[in-house]
Amino acid sequence: MHNPNPFYAEFDQRFYKFPSYFRRSAIAEAFGIVKSHHSRFQLWQAEQQHAQQEGKRFSKKPPKLQAQHQAFPCLYKGNMFIRTSDRAAKIKVFHQGDWVWLPITFKGQDLFKRNVWSMKECSPTLVRKGKRYALHIAYEGDVKLTQAELSKQRVCAARFRVNEFRSLFRDGR
């Protein structure tokens, strides 16, 4: 049914047929970026206040909200991404002035080699690498932990933040 008074009429006219799931993904990404900025700014304020209370000089500049980000859209399954076979799918893209389904093929990577064949495939993310584009697909599944004593276990952890990636590894041997 046609809405005679759309809330974002100018947006709808300028970006005709813009998929609502892309819009949802963009809004969620923007919300996360602003929320992260507010968190970083509050941490900076607390750090500045702590330094002042101790009588120390504080010259660290406050974090700035950046206008440019390397954010990539999530292609929600069924609405933006449809797998057609083990090595092929269709993605919805803006091509020649219209939103169309574009068939794509995957590299012949064996899901058994990556040990994800029995896991649930999540919605992929479209990522630009140089002049090429790639799909990053996450898989969800249960992992059985070993019952070895803690000192003999291997532990790997990763921490993700805006503009920061830290990887920690502890070898139990």
Stockholm file with secondary structure:
# STOCKHOLM 1.0

chainA/1-173         MHNPNPFYAEFDQRFYKFPSYFRRSAIAEAFGIVKSHHSRFQLWQAEQQHAQQEGKRFSKKPPKLQAQHQAFPCLYKGNMFIRTSDRAAKIKVFHQGDWVWLPITFKGQDLFKRNVWSMKECSPTLVRKGKRYALHIAYEGDVKLTQAELSKQRVCAARFRVNEFRSLFRDGR
#=GR chainA/1-173 SS CCCSSCTTHHHHHHTTTCCHHHHHHHHHHHHHHHHHHHHHHHHHHHHHHHHHHTTCCCCCCCCCCCSCCCCCCBCCBTTTEEEEETTEEEEEEEETTEEEEEEEECCCCCTTTTTCTTSEECCCEEEEETTEEEEECCEECCCCCCCSCGGGCCEEEEEEETTEEEEEEECCC
#=GC SS_cons         CCCSSCTTHHHHHHTTTCCHHHHHHHHHHHHHHHHHHHHHHHHHHHHHHHHHHTTCCCCCCCCCCCSCCCCCCBCCBTTTEEEEETTEEEEEEEETTEEEEEEEECCCCCTTTTTCTTSEECCCEEEEETTEEEEECCEECCCCCCCSCGGGCCEEEEEEETTEEEEEEECCC
//
